[in-house]
Amino acid sequence: MWGESEEVFELLTEKFANIFKKLRSRGKLSEQEVDAVLKDLRMVLLESDVHYRVAKDLVARVRERAVGREVLESVTPGELIIKIMWDEIRKILGGETQELNVSSALPSLVVLVGLQGSGKTTTCGKLGAFLRERGFFPLLVSSDTRRPAAKEQLRVLAEKSRLEFFDPPSARTPLEVVRLSRSYAREKGLDVVVVDTAGRLHVEEDLLQELKDLVTQETLQEILLVLDATTGQEAVKVAQTFREWVNPTGLILTKIDTDARGGAVLSIVAQTGWPVKLVGMGEKVHQIEVFHPERIASRIMGLGDTISLIEKIERTISEEERKKLEKKIEKNDLDLSDFLEELRRVKNLGSLEEIAHMLPGGVRNQFLQVDGEKSMKRVEAIINSMTLEERAHPAIINASRKRRIAQGSGTSVQEVNRLLKQFEDFRKIWKQMKRGKGFSLFGKRPFGWGL
């Protein structure tokens, strides 16, 4: 089983799974049965820290579409209602992906604002690495003229990530810092200046006035409010205060990997009305992602996010390796050596737990029952105890071979059987993902909605 760490939206996805189970168990639905399901949905949302107005509006929109003739008379009304839920959650989350505006001026000025403790400075470093990965040449700058430690933290982050950092010694105000940094970036041929502003433990008017001066006197391509997703409704209050002073152009949500209730994300987006540009998914510098409403909606509902998983893995693999792997997938020639290699590759992306939770619920429960480094070592031991022929052709592994493999790896026959089952799931999953198919929560048949 998985370890003790909480998965993104864990409790919310579990509750959605219970609703879906009820829908699957029924054939045609009456209007009364739809209302009963929607009552459960409303309770799930409220228990998951979704604001009551957001929950009420979502349920009303789902009901309006779900009681139509097309759904109630459908052969599979349950799946149509799930699609409607997914679509409405996607709309709440913004509907479409919003790209960063970093190309209209050189250098583009991107300013991060927020309270201390929201992960703002760490996010500044992550954003620099994110931009560099996409072909930009960023410059990291701290405009906090009061706290030397804030500048030092950003300098260290920049150094670790091999990013440019600038600290104009003569600047006394955030406005002066930005102007001198912009000139420095032009001289050095850098095209994006990422500015970390001062953060406080609570909203202070003098801090906000400094930000307002900066916003009104400089042309900024982005003003991104960094919010801690775990603070729920408090994050909405913080957003409302910043709206009065600087009116951000978008949000970066941090710590959504530790937000077990998940509903806070829905509330924050719905109540601020600002697009979420990026999300922080962990502490490592690469753990920042573009916010895709349709993918986050799928994760919330336990339908997985195989597109993001493919993108993550492809960033770690060379073109030659990718082509080789695709050929093996098409020929259904993936063997246990490939399985082990892929496990090691995804391990470098983050925890295996994080990767597995990007798979749909029904598949995830069968896939890689790993509880950390010890399980990874058991997998390696089992595969290393096989002959080359057994790795290439797992079908030949009979009962006597399983006993030999178990004895050689210090494991049990049950563990060998479990690994072989996981390997078969792995082959099916890779083949489906590479064909661009979505997954049904209920089985192998994919949804047809382009997930």
C-alpha positions as CSV (number, residue, x, y, z in Angstrom):
1,M,0.0,0.0,0.0
2,W,1.0,3.6,-0.3
3,G,2.9,5.4,2.5
4,E,1.4,7.9,4.9
5,S,1.8,11.0,2.8
6,E,-1.5,12.5,1.5
7,E,-2.2,12.5,-2.2
8,V,-3.5,15.5,-4.1
9,F,-7.2,15.7,-3.5
10,E,-7.2,12.3,-1.9
11,L,-10.3,12.5,0.3
12,L,-12.3,14.3,-2.4
13,T,-11.4,11.7,-5.1
14,E,-12.4,8.8,-2.7
15,K,-15.8,10.4,-2.1
16,F,-16.3,10.9,-5.9
17,A,-15.5,7.2,-6.4
18,N,-18.3,6.3,-4.0
19,I,-20.8,8.5,-5.9
20,F,-19.6,6.9,-9.2
21,K,-20.1,3.4,-7.7
22,K,-23.7,4.2,-7.0
23,L,-24.2,5.5,-10.6
24,R,-22.6,2.4,-12.1
25,S,-24.8,0.1,-10.1
26,R,-28.0,1.5,-11.7
27,G,-29.3,1.2,-15.2
28,K,-31.7,4.0,-16.3
29,L,-32.1,6.8,-13.8
30,S,-35.2,8.7,-12.7
31,E,-35.2,12.3,-11.8
32,Q,-35.5,11.4,-8.1
33,E,-32.5,9.2,-8.3
34,V,-30.5,11.9,-10.0
35,D,-31.5,14.3,-7.1
36,A,-30.3,11.7,-4.6
37,V,-26.9,11.5,-6.3
38,L,-26.6,15.2,-6.5
39,K,-27.4,15.5,-2.8
40,D,-24.5,13.2,-2.1
41,L,-22.4,15.4,-4.5
42,R,-23.3,18.5,-2.5
43,M,-22.3,16.9,0.8
44,V,-19.0,15.7,-0.7
45,L,-18.2,19.2,-1.9
46,L,-19.0,20.9,1.4
47,E,-17.0,18.3,3.4
48,S,-14.1,18.9,1.1
49,D,-13.9,22.7,1.9
50,V,-15.7,23.9,-1.1
51,H,-17.5,27.2,-0.3
52,Y,-21.3,26.6,0.1
53,R,-22.1,29.0,-2.8
54,V,-19.7,27.3,-5.1
55,A,-21.1,23.9,-4.2
56,K,-24.7,25.1,-4.6
57,D,-24.1,26.6,-8.1
58,L,-22.2,23.5,-9.3
59,V,-24.9,21.1,-8.2
60,A,-27.6,23.3,-9.8
61,R,-25.7,23.4,-13.1
62,V,-25.1,19.6,-13.1
63,R,-28.8,19.0,-12.3
64,E,-30.0,21.3,-15.1
65,R,-28.0,19.2,-17.6
66,A,-28.5,15.8,-15.9
67,V,-32.3,15.7,-15.9
68,G,-32.5,16.2,-19.7
69,R,-34.1,13.5,-21.9
70,E,-30.8,12.6,-23.5
71,V,-29.3,11.6,-20.1
72,L,-32.3,10.0,-18.4
73,E,-33.1,7.8,-21.5
74,S,-29.5,6.9,-22.2
75,V,-28.3,3.3,-21.9
76,T,-25.4,4.6,-19.8
77,P,-26.8,7.6,-17.8
78,G,-24.2,7.2,-15.1
79,E,-21.3,7.9,-17.4
80,L,-23.1,10.8,-19.0
81,I,-23.7,12.4,-15.5
82,I,-20.0,11.9,-14.7
83,K,-19.0,13.6,-17.9
84,I,-21.4,16.5,-17.0
85,M,-19.8,16.8,-13.5
86,W,-16.3,16.8,-15.1
87,D,-17.3,19.5,-17.5
88,E,-18.8,21.7,-14.9
89,I,-15.8,21.4,-12.6
90,R,-13.5,22.2,-15.5
91,K,-15.5,25.3,-16.1
92,I,-15.2,26.4,-12.5
93,L,-11.5,25.9,-12.7
94,G,-11.3,28.3,-15.7
95,G,-12.2,26.1,-18.6
96,E,-9.1,26.7,-20.7
97,T,-5.4,26.8,-19.9
98,Q,-4.0,30.3,-19.5
99,E,-0.4,30.8,-20.7
100,L,2.0,33.1,-19.0
101,N,2.3,36.5,-20.8
102,V,6.0,36.8,-21.2
103,S,6.5,37.7,-24.8
104,S,5.0,41.2,-25.4
105,A,8.1,43.2,-24.1
106,L,11.8,42.6,-23.6
107,P,12.5,42.0,-20.9
108,S,9.1,40.9,-19.7
109,L,8.5,41.8,-16.0
110,V,6.8,39.1,-13.9
111,V,6.1,40.1,-10.3
112,L,5.2,37.6,-7.6
113,V,3.1,38.9,-4.6
114,G,1.7,37.1,-1.6
115,L,2.1,36.6,2.1
116,Q,5.1,35.2,3.9
117,G,4.7,31.4,4.2
118,S,2.8,31.0,1.0
119,G,5.9,29.6,-0.8
120,K,6.5,32.7,-2.8
121,T,10.3,32.8,-2.8
122,T,10.5,29.1,-3.5
123,T,8.0,29.6,-6.3
124,C,10.2,32.4,-7.7
125,G,13.1,29.9,-8.1
126,K,10.8,27.3,-9.6
127,L,9.4,29.8,-12.1
128,G,12.9,30.7,-13.2
129,A,13.7,27.0,-13.8
130,F,10.3,26.5,-15.5
131,L,11.0,29.5,-17.9
132,R,14.6,28.3,-18.7
133,E,13.3,24.9,-19.6
134,R,11.0,26.5,-22.1
135,G,13.8,28.5,-23.8
136,F,13.8,31.7,-21.9
137,F,16.7,33.5,-20.2
138,P,15.3,34.5,-16.8
139,L,16.7,36.8,-14.2
140,L,15.7,36.4,-10.5
141,V,15.4,39.5,-8.4
142,S,14.2,40.2,-4.8
143,S,12.6,43.6,-4.2
144,D,12.4,43.1,-0.5
145,T,14.6,46.0,0.7
146,R,13.9,45.3,4.4
147,R,14.8,41.6,4.9
148,P,18.3,40.6,3.8
149,A,17.5,37.0,4.5
150,A,14.8,37.1,1.8
151,K,17.4,38.1,-0.8
152,E,19.8,35.5,0.4
153,Q,17.2,32.8,0.1
154,L,16.5,33.7,-3.5
155,R,20.2,34.0,-4.3
156,V,20.8,30.5,-3.0
157,L,17.9,29.1,-5.0
158,A,19.2,30.8,-8.1
159,E,22.7,29.4,-7.5
160,K,21.5,25.9,-7.0
161,S,19.5,26.1,-10.2
162,R,22.2,27.9,-12.2
163,L,20.0,30.9,-12.8
164,E,21.0,34.5,-13.1
165,F,20.4,36.6,-9.9
166,F,20.8,40.3,-9.5
167,D,20.8,42.5,-6.3
168,P,21.2,46.2,-7.2
169,P,23.1,47.6,-4.1
170,S,21.9,51.2,-4.5
171,A,18.2,50.5,-4.7
172,R,16.1,51.6,-1.8
173,T,12.6,50.8,-3.0
174,P,11.0,48.0,-4.9
175,L,10.4,50.4,-7.8
176,E,14.1,51.2,-8.0
177,V,15.0,47.5,-7.8
178,V,12.8,46.7,-10.7
179,R,14.0,49.5,-12.9
180,L,17.7,48.7,-12.3
181,S,17.0,45.0,-12.8
182,R,15.3,45.7,-16.1
183,S,18.3,47.7,-17.3
184,Y,20.7,44.9,-16.2
185,A,18.6,42.3,-18.0
186,R,18.8,44.3,-21.2
187,E,22.6,44.6,-20.9
188,K,22.9,40.8,-20.3
189,G,20.4,39.7,-23.0
190,L,18.0,38.2,-20.5
191,D,14.3,38.2,-21.6
192,V,12.3,37.7,-18.4
193,V,12.8,39.4,-15.0
194,V,11.1,37.4,-12.2
195,V,10.6,39.6,-9.2
196,D,10.0,38.3,-5.7
197,T,8.3,41.0,-3.6
198,A,8.3,41.4,0.2
199,G,6.0,39.0,2.1
200,R,4.6,39.5,5.6
201,L,2.8,37.2,8.1
202,H,-0.3,39.3,7.5
203,V,-1.5,42.0,5.1
204,E,0.2,45.3,5.8
205,E,-0.8,48.6,4.2
206,D,2.8,49.9,3.8
207,L,3.7,46.7,2.0
208,L,0.6,47.0,-0.2
209,Q,1.3,50.7,-0.9
210,E,4.8,49.7,-2.2
211,L,3.3,47.2,-4.5
212,K,0.7,49.7,-5.7
213,D,3.5,52.2,-6.5
214,L,5.3,49.5,-8.5
215,V,2.1,48.4,-10.4
216,T,1.1,52.0,-11.3
217,Q,4.5,53.2,-12.4
218,E,5.9,50.2,-14.2
219,T,4.5,48.1,-17.1
220,L,4.3,44.6,-15.8
221,Q,3.4,41.6,-18.0
222,E,2.2,39.5,-15.1
223,I,1.3,40.2,-11.5
224,L,0.9,36.7,-10.0
225,L,-0.6,36.2,-6.6
226,V,1.0,33.2,-4.8
227,L,-1.6,31.4,-2.6
228,D,-1.2,28.5,-0.3
229,A,-4.0,26.1,-1.3
230,T,-4.1,24.5,2.1
231,T,-5.4,27.7,3.8
232,G,-8.8,27.3,2.0
233,Q,-11.2,30.2,2.6
234,E,-8.3,32.2,4.2
235,A,-6.6,32.2,0.8
236,V,-9.8,33.8,-0.7
237,K,-9.7,36.6,1.9
238,V,-6.0,37.3,1.1
239,A,-6.9,37.4,-2.6
240,Q,-9.7,39.9,-2.0
241,T,-7.3,42.2,-0.1
242,F,-4.7,42.1,-2.9
243,R,-7.4,42.8,-5.4
244,E,-8.1,46.2,-3.8
245,W,-4.4,47.2,-4.2
246,V,-2.8,45.5,-7.1
247,N,-5.4,43.5,-9.0
248,P,-3.3,40.4,-10.0
249,T,-3.4,39.1,-13.5
250,G,-3.4,35.5,-12.3
251,L,-2.7,33.0,-9.5
252,I,0.0,30.4,-8.6
253,L,-1.3,27.8,-6.2
254,T,1.2,26.2,-3.9
255,K,1.1,23.1,-1.7
256,I,-1.8,21.5,-3.6
257,D,0.1,18.2,-3.1
258,T,-0.7,18.4,0.6
259,D,-4.3,19.6,0.2
260,A,-6.1,16.4,1.1
261,R,-9.5,18.0,0.9
262,G,-9.0,19.4,-2.6
263,G,-12.1,21.5,-2.5
264,A,-10.1,24.6,-1.5
265,V,-8.7,24.8,-5.0
266,L,-12.2,24.9,-6.5
267,S,-13.3,27.6,-4.0
268,I,-10.2,29.8,-4.6
269,V,-10.6,29.8,-8.4
270,A,-14.3,30.2,-8.4
271,Q,-14.4,33.1,-5.9
272,T,-11.4,35.1,-7.1
273,G,-12.3,34.8,-10.8
274,W,-8.6,35.0,-11.7
275,P,-7.0,32.4,-13.9
276,V,-4.6,29.9,-12.3
277,K,-1.4,30.1,-14.4
278,L,0.8,27.5,-12.5
279,V,0.6,25.1,-9.6
280,G,3.3,23.9,-7.2
281,M,3.2,20.2,-6.7
282,G,6.1,19.7,-4.2
283,E,9.3,21.2,-2.8
284,K,11.7,20.3,-5.7
285,V,12.6,22.9,-8.2
286,H,11.0,21.0,-11.1
287,Q,7.7,20.5,-9.3
288,I,5.8,23.3,-10.9
289,E,3.3,22.8,-13.6
290,V,1.0,24.7,-16.0
291,F,-2.5,24.7,-14.7
292,H,-4.7,22.7,-17.0
293,P,-8.4,22.9,-15.8
294,E,-9.4,19.8,-17.6
295,R,-6.5,17.7,-16.1
296,I,-7.1,19.0,-12.6
297,A,-10.8,18.3,-12.9
298,S,-9.9,14.7,-13.9
299,R,-7.6,14.4,-10.9
300,I,-10.2,15.7,-8.5
301,M,-12.7,13.2,-9.8
302,G,-10.2,10.3,-9.7
303,L,-10.1,9.9,-13.5
304,G,-6.3,10.4,-13.6
305,D,-4.1,12.6,-15.6
306,T,-2.3,10.4,-18.1
307,I,-1.4,13.4,-20.4
308,S,0.7,15.1,-17.7
309,L,2.3,11.7,-16.8
310,I,3.4,11.2,-20.4
311,E,4.8,14.7,-20.5
312,K,6.7,14.2,-17.2
313,I,8.3,11.0,-18.4
314,E,9.1,12.3,-21.9
315,R,11.1,15.1,-20.3
316,T,13.4,12.5,-18.8
317,I,14.0,10.4,-21.9
318,S,16.2,11.0,-24.9
319,E,14.7,11.0,-28.4
320,E,16.5,7.7,-29.2
321,E,15.2,6.0,-26.1
322,R,11.7,7.4,-26.8
323,K,11.6,6.0,-30.3
324,K,12.9,2.6,-29.1
325,L,10.2,2.5,-26.3
326,E,7.4,3.4,-28.7
327,K,8.4,0.6,-31.1
328,K,8.4,-1.9,-28.3
329,I,5.0,-0.6,-27.2
330,E,3.5,-0.9,-30.7
331,K,4.8,-4.4,-31.1
332,N,3.7,-5.3,-27.5
333,D,7.3,-6.3,-26.8
334,L,7.7,-4.5,-23.5
335,D,9.5,-6.8,-21.1
336,L,10.4,-6.8,-17.4
337,S,13.7,-5.1,-18.0
338,D,11.8,-2.2,-19.6
339,F,9.4,-2.3,-16.7
340,L,12.3,-1.9,-14.2
341,E,13.9,0.8,-16.3
342,E,10.7,2.8,-16.4
343,L,10.2,2.5,-12.6
344,R,13.7,3.9,-12.1
345,R,12.9,6.7,-14.6
346,V,9.7,7.8,-13.0
347,K,11.3,7.6,-9.6
348,N,13.5,10.5,-10.7
349,L,10.4,12.6,-11.3
350,G,9.3,12.4,-7.7
351,S,7.7,9.8,-5.6
352,L,6.1,6.7,-7.2
353,E,3.0,7.7,-5.3
354,E,2.8,11.0,-7.1
355,I,3.2,9.2,-10.5
356,A,0.6,6.5,-9.7
357,H,-2.0,9.0,-8.6
358,M,-1.9,10.5,-12.1
359,L,-3.6,7.3,-13.2
360,P,-7.3,6.7,-13.1
361,G,-8.7,5.4,-9.9
362,G,-9.7,2.0,-11.2
363,V,-6.3,1.4,-12.8
364,R,-4.4,3.1,-9.9
365,N,-5.7,0.6,-7.4
366,Q,-4.1,-2.2,-9.4
367,F,-0.9,-0.4,-10.4
368,L,2.3,-0.4,-8.4
369,Q,1.3,-1.2,-4.9
370,V,4.6,0.5,-3.7
371,D,5.2,1.9,-0.3
372,G,8.6,3.5,-0.8
373,E,12.2,2.6,-1.3
374,K,11.9,-0.8,0.3
375,S,9.3,-1.9,-2.2
376,M,11.4,-0.6,-5.1
377,K,14.3,-2.7,-3.9
378,R,12.0,-5.8,-3.7
379,V,10.9,-5.2,-7.3
380,E,14.6,-4.9,-8.4
381,A,15.5,-8.1,-6.4
382,I,12.7,-10.1,-8.0
383,I,13.5,-9.0,-11.5
384,N,17.3,-9.5,-11.0
385,S,16.6,-13.0,-9.8
386,M,15.0,-13.9,-13.2
387,T,17.0,-15.2,-16.2
388,L,17.2,-13.0,-19.3
389,E,14.7,-15.3,-21.0
390,E,12.2,-14.9,-18.1
391,R,12.5,-11.2,-18.2
392,A,11.9,-11.1,-22.0
393,H,9.1,-13.7,-21.9
394,P,7.3,-13.5,-18.5
395,A,4.6,-16.0,-19.8
396,I,7.1,-18.8,-19.3
397,I,7.3,-18.2,-15.6
398,N,5.5,-21.2,-14.1
399,A,5.1,-22.3,-10.5
400,S,8.5,-23.9,-10.1
401,R,10.2,-20.8,-11.6
402,K,8.2,-18.5,-9.3
403,R,9.5,-20.5,-6.3
404,R,13.1,-20.2,-7.5
405,I,12.7,-16.5,-8.1
406,A,11.1,-15.9,-4.7
407,Q,13.9,-17.8,-3.0
408,G,16.6,-16.0,-4.9
409,S,15.2,-12.5,-4.2
410,G,14.3,-13.1,-0.5
411,T,10.6,-12.6,-1.2
412,S,7.5,-14.7,-1.5
413,V,5.7,-16.4,-4.4
414,Q,2.8,-14.0,-3.7
415,E,5.0,-11.0,-4.2
416,V,6.3,-12.5,-7.5
417,N,2.7,-13.0,-8.6
418,R,1.8,-9.5,-7.7
419,L,4.8,-8.1,-9.6
420,L,3.8,-10.1,-12.7
421,K,0.2,-8.8,-12.5
422,Q,1.5,-5.2,-12.1
423,F,3.7,-5.7,-15.1
424,E,0.7,-6.7,-17.3
425,D,-1.2,-3.7,-16.0
426,F,1.8,-1.5,-16.9
427,R,1.9,-2.8,-20.5
428,K,-1.8,-2.1,-21.0
429,I,-1.5,1.3,-19.5
430,W,1.4,2.3,-21.6
431,K,-0.3,1.1,-24.8
432,Q,-3.4,3.1,-24.0
433,M,-1.6,6.2,-23.0
434,K,0.6,6.2,-26.1
435,R,-2.6,6.0,-28.3
436,G,-3.9,9.1,-26.5
437,K,-6.9,7.3,-25.0
438,G,-8.8,8.4,-21.9
439,F,-9.8,5.9,-19.2
440,S,-13.1,4.9,-17.8
441,L,-13.2,4.9,-14.0
442,F,-15.1,1.7,-14.3
443,G,-13.0,-0.4,-16.6
444,K,-11.0,-0.6,-19.8
445,R,-13.5,1.2,-22.1
446,P,-12.3,4.8,-22.5
447,F,-14.4,7.9,-22.2
448,G,-14.7,9.6,-25.6
449,W,-14.2,13.1,-24.4
450,G,-10.6,13.7,-25.2
451,L,-9.2,13.5,-21.7
